Amino acid sequence: MTAPRKLHIKSYGCQMNVYDAQRMVDTLAPEGFVETSSVADADLVILNTCHIREKASEKVYSELGRLRVAKDAAALTGRQMNIVVAGCVAQAEGNEIIRRAPVVDVVVGPQSYHHLPQLLAQAKAGGRALETEFPIEDKFGFLPPPKPAAIRARGISSFVTVQEGCDKFCTFCVVPYTRGSEVSRPVAKIIDDVKRLADNGVREITLIGQNVNGYHGEGPDGRPWPLGTLLTRLAEIPGIVRLRYSTSHPRDVEETLIEAHRDVPALMPFVHLPVQSGSDRILGLMNRKHTAKDYFDVIERFRDARQDIAFTSDFIVGFPGENEEDFAATLALVTQIGYAGAYSFKYSPRPGTPAADLQETVSAAVMDERLVRLQELIDSQQSAFNAAAIGNTVDVLFERAARNPGQIVGRTPYLQPAHVMASEDIIGQVLPVTLTSLERYSLLGTLATPPIQPLQPVPSHSVTGA
């Protein structure tokens, strides 16, 4: 027998990249690859890159410098290590990576990683391989399904991609250029994926897409289904107890999604809805296609449907032209809405985007100061939201053993970590927990009811016949 080859994959950035990394592992499993957490003994290393954050390219080249040392060390022992750069940096800068980094064997964009086996063979035969064109075929039709053992090893929660790409063209964003235009997967394919996951122990599904609530995949009736209709159907699959989705655009919140939050118990009352700024002037420069009032109105539609719903968001400070009045409007929006948490970032130009050409830039010192003020406000809201949970009894889906001996950790409907003292038998169950205290961002509590005991097999000698 041939010894398995070892694969190490490092992902940066968004949930989509986490999902893509898992599918790369699934794609390479038939080629004899198994995952390893160590770069040193890997036969194949994949950097699954993200182009959203500041200095994304520099981080990739810095990592490639370290990998060159590991590749040279492997060669000294007679072992060949291949290096792949995948994801959005690969898509945006493929030729530059080939030019600057001779250590790289394969560069592949996020829409083409189903071709990894062929690209590795091409690199072996001809030296190096590059594929960053948007393929005509849908990669999901070529990806092998994950093996049951792989699904079980990944835990009780799973991402499922339902939509890729974006047609919004926000002026700061590279996604339309690296992921392409919006494409939605057919409903039947998604149902097949979710059933397979549920059959192998997954209890929580998070639907993901660059603009997930722009979903419009073909339904069994031949018509486009919106996200709310898809969620309602997925909630009917046995074994699935929780549904989530991310990331949404305020312009694409249609009525079936609101109704799903009202009517589908499995759909968690927790929505990530990026706004980026509270200033209408800056929103216009960002080409967000909504105003602050439009955003408020969407929030109110959700709250009218479900009063216990909570929100997180994304914010950019220091967008070109942002003045103190614009920033004050962002602080006012955050104060008025009240978030359970949010991500905030200093603006950094992405090459090739319209905003990169704007001249009225904000100084680094001003951006730093504004980011601190915004994050302090967001942190105070998150702390207040978490503290308000103490004394309540909430449902928790238990995921795994915690670091502390005897503790099991799960998540509330609002993704808050919750720890209890219990046996590992409760993993995969949703149980009521009375929350008693808060340690930083983790809640501590006690089980409010006894867990469901796992079924014991019936001894064969007790079976008396049909």
N, C-alpha and C positions, 0 to 999 in steps of 0.2 A: 504494500500500500504506500502511496505517496503521502508524506507528511503534509498537514495543512499549512498553507501560507498564512502569515499573520498580517492583519490590516489594522492600522491605527488611523482614526479619523478625528480631526479637530474642527469643530464648527464655531463660527462667529455669528453674532447678531440674532436674527428674528426666529420666531417659532417655525417658520417655513424651512429654515435651514436645519433645524433639529429634525424635522420630518424628512427632509431630503437626505440627511446623513443616514437615517435609518434605512431609507430605500436604496441608497448606495450599497449599504451592507447587504441588503437582501439581493441586490443585483449581482454582487460579487460572490455570494455564498456558493452558487453552482460552479464557480470557477475554483473552488477549493479554499477560499479565504475565510478566516475566522478572526474576530476582533481581538485586539490586545490593547491594554491601557498604556503600554510602554512603547515609546518611539524606538528605543535602542534595539529591540528584537523584532521590529516590524519589517516585513518584506515590501509593504506598500504603505505609504503615508499620504493621506488626502487632507488638504486644507480646504475646508468648505467655507468660502469667504463671504463677507458682507460689505457692501459699498456705501452704507448709509452714514456711518459715523465718521467723525473727524480722523484724518490720517489713516484711513482704512488701508490704502495701498502700502504706506510705509510699514505698517504692522505686518503685512504679508511678507514684504521683502526682508524684514528683520527676522521673522520666523524661518524664512528660507535660508538665511545665513546660518542659523542653528542647525537646520536640517542637512545642510551641506557637510557639516562636521560629522553628523551621525551617518550620513551616506558614505563618507570616506572611511569611517571606522568600520562599517559593515564590509566594505570592499577589502579591507585589510585581512578580514577573516574568511574571505572567499565568498561572501554573500552579497547578492545584488539587492539594493533597495531602490524601488521606484517611488517617485514623488509626483503627485497630481495636485494641481491647483484648480479647484472647482468653484462654482457659485458666481456671485455678481461681480466681484473684482475680476475674475477670469473673463466674464462676458464683456466687461467694459474695457479691459486692458490686456487682452490675450496676446496680441503681437508684442506688446511692450514686455510682458512677462517672459515670453520666449527669448527676446533680445537681451534682457537684463539678467536673467537667472538661468544659466546653463544647467543648473542642478535639476531643473524641472523636466520631467519626461512627458507629461500630458497636461494640457490646459483645456478645460471643458466648461461650457456655460451651464446655467441651471436648467435649461430646457433639453439638454442633450446627455445627461449623465446615464441614461439607459444604454448609451453606446460605450460605456466604460470598458467592457471586455474587448470590444473591437479596437478601441483606441490604445489600450495597453498592448495588444498584439501588434498594432501598427508601430508603436514606439519601439517595441522589441526588434521589429524587422528593419525599421528605417531610422531609428534614433530618437525622434520626438513626434508628438501628435498634437494638433490644435483643432478644436471644433467649437466655434462660438456663433455660428449661424443659427437662426431660429428654424428648426426643422419643420417640415410640412406635417409630419405625423405627430400625433399626441403621444407623448412619452408614457403616459399612464397605461396605454394599451400594450406596451412592451415590457413593463416592469413586472418581474415575477412576484407573486404574492409572498409575504413573509411566512416563514415556516412557523408552525404552532409553537415550537420551543422558543423561537425568537420573540414571538408575541408575549408569551408568558414571562420571559425574562425581563421584558421592558416594563412590566408592572400593570396596574389596573386602570391607568389613564393613558389615553393615546390621542395623538393628533391625526386628523384626516384632512388632506387637502381637497377642497371642493372647487376652488377657483384660483387662477393665477393671473398675474398681470394687472395693469391699471390703465384706464383711459382718462384719468383726471388731469394729468400733466400739471401738478403743483410745481411752481417754478423752482423749488428747492430740491426736488426729488428725482432720483435716478431710476426709480423702479420702471417707468414705461420704457426706458432704454435698455435695461438689463433683463427684465422679465417679460417685456413685450406687452401687447394689448390684452384686454380682458378675455379670458377663456374660461368657461364653466364646464365641469365634468357632468356627464349624464347622471340622472338620479339613480338609475339601475346600478351603475358601477359603484356609486357611493354606498348604496344599500348593501351590495355584495361585500364591500370592504368592512363595513360596520358589523355585519353579521359574522364575518370571519373573526373579527376582533372579539365580539361578544362570546362567541363559541369557545374562545381560548382565554376567558377570564377578564377581559376588559370591561369595566363598569362605567367609565366616564369617557366621553368623546368630546374633543374640542375641534370644531370645524375651522379650518384656517384658509386664508387667502389674502392677497395684498389688499383687496377691497371686497371682503367676504360677503357683505350685505348687498353687493352688486351681483350676487349669484343669479344666474338665469339658465341653469342647465335643463336639458330636455327631459321632461317627465314621461312616465309610462303612457300618458294620454297623448303624447306627441307635442304637447305645448310646453313653453318655458315655465319652469317652476321658480318662484322666488324663494328666498332663504327661509322665510317663515313656514312655508308649505313643506319644504324639505325637513326642517326641524320637527315639525308635527309628525311626519311620517317616520323619522328615525326614532322618535320616542316610543313607537309601537314595537320596536325590536326587543324581544325578550333578553333580559340581562343588562340592558343599558338603563342605568338609573339616573345619570346626570348628563346634560348636554350644555356645551358652551360654544362660543364662536369668537373669532378675532381675525383681522382688525377691521373696523367699520368706518364708513365715511358718512358724515351727517346728511349729505344730499341723498343717500340711497336707503334711508330708513322708510320702508313702505309699510302699509297697514297690516299685511299678514304677519310681519315680524312683531309688531306691537301686539297683535292678537295672540301670537304664540306665547309671548311673555305673560299674557293674561290667563291663557287656557291650558298651557302644557306644564304640569308640575315638574317634569324632569329638566326643563330649561331653567338654568340658574338665574337668579335676579341680579346679575352682575354684568355690566356692559363696559367694554373699553371703547370709548368714542373720542378719538383725537379731535382737538379743535385748533391747536397750534398757537393761536393768539386770540385775545379778546378785543382787538382793535379792528374795526371794519376797514380802515385804510390799509393796514398790514395784511389782513385777509385778502384784500383785493390784489395787493402786490404779489401775494403768494399764489394767486389764482385758485383759491379754495372754493370759489363758487357758492359761498354761503356767508351770511353776516352773523354777528354775535346774536342778534335776535332770532335768526333762523335756528341757531344752535340751541338757544334757550327753549324755543318752541318744541324741538325734538325731545329735549330732556323732559318737558312737561307731558308730552304724549306718552312717554314711557312711564312716568310717575302716575299718570291718570289710570294706566292699565294695571300697575302693580306698585303699591305704596312702599313696599320694602326693598325696592330696587336701588342699587348703588352703582356708582360710576367711577371709572378711572379715565385718564386722558393723556395726551402728549402735548408738550409745549416747546416752542423754540423761542429763545430770547436772543435779542441782538440781530434780528433779521435786518438786512440793509434798509436804512431809512427809519428804523424804529426810534422814536423819541420817547421822552419820559411820559408824555401823555398817552402814547400808545401802550407803553408798559403798564401804566396805571390802569388802563382798561382791562388788561390781562389779569391783574391782581383783583380787580373788581369782579370779573367773571368768576374767578376761582372762589372768591368769598361768597358770591351769591349762590353758586351751585352747591358747593360743599362736596368734595371728592373723598372717596375711600383711599385714594392714592393716585399718583400720576408720575409720569416720566418727563423730565425737563432737561433740555440740552441747549448749549450755546450754538448759535448758527455757525456752520462751516460750509464753505462753497464746495459743491460737487462739480467737477469738470464736466462741461457739456450741458449743464442745466442753465435755463435763462437767468436765474438769480445770480449765477456766478459772474455775470457781466454787469451787475448793478454796481454803481460807483459810490453811493452814499453809505459807506460801511460804518459800523459801530465799533468803537475801540474795544480792545480786549479787556481793559480795566472796567469799562462800563458794563460789558457783558458779564464779567465775573461778578460784579456787584449786584446786577439784576438777577442773575441766577441764584445767588445766595438768598436774596429776599423772596423770590418765588418759591424756592425749595423749602425755606423755613415755613412759609404759609401752608404749602402742601403737606409737609411733615406734621404740622400741628393738626391739620384736618385728619390725617391718617391715624395719628395717635388718639384723637378724640373718638374716631370711628371704632377703633379697636377697644378702647376703654369702655365704650358704651355696651360692648358685648358681655362684659363681666356681670355675672348674676343671671344671665339668660340661659335657657336650654335650647340648643340648636342642633340640627342634624349635621353629622360629620361623616364623611366617607373616608375610611381608614385605608392608608396606602402602604405603610411599611413600618419596620421596627425603627425606633429613633436611636439617637446616639447613646442616650442614657439607658442603662440596663433596665428592662422591664417596661419601658415606655413604648407606646405605639403612637405614631403621628398620622393625622389625616387632615382633611381640609373642610372648612365650613363652606356654605354656598358662596361666600365672598372670597374664597381662596386663602383665607387666613389659616396658617398652620395651627393645629390644636393637638395637644399631647395628653394622653391618659395612661394610667398604669393598667395594663391588661395583657392577656396572652396574644400571640400572633394569630390565633383563630379568628380574630375580628377583622383581619385584613380583607378588604373587598366588601365589607358590610357598611351600610349607612345606619348609624346609631345615634340616638339623642345623647348629647353631652351637656352637663351643667358646667358652665365656664366659671372658674373661681378666681383666676388671677392672670396677669399679663407680664411676660418677661420679654422686653423689647418688642419684637413683632410676632411673638408666638404666644398663643393662649394655652393655659393649663386648665384641666377640668377633670370631672369624674363621669363615668357612665351613668346615665339616668335610669336605664333599664338593663337587665341582663342581656348579654349578646346571644344571638342565635347559635345554638350548638351545631357543629357540622354533623351531617348525617353519617351514621355508622353503617358499614356494609352488613347485610343480612347474612349470617352464617349459612353456608350451602346446605348443611344437614337439616336446617329448619324448614327448607322448602319442601312442601308435601305434594306438589304436583299442580297441574293446571286445573 
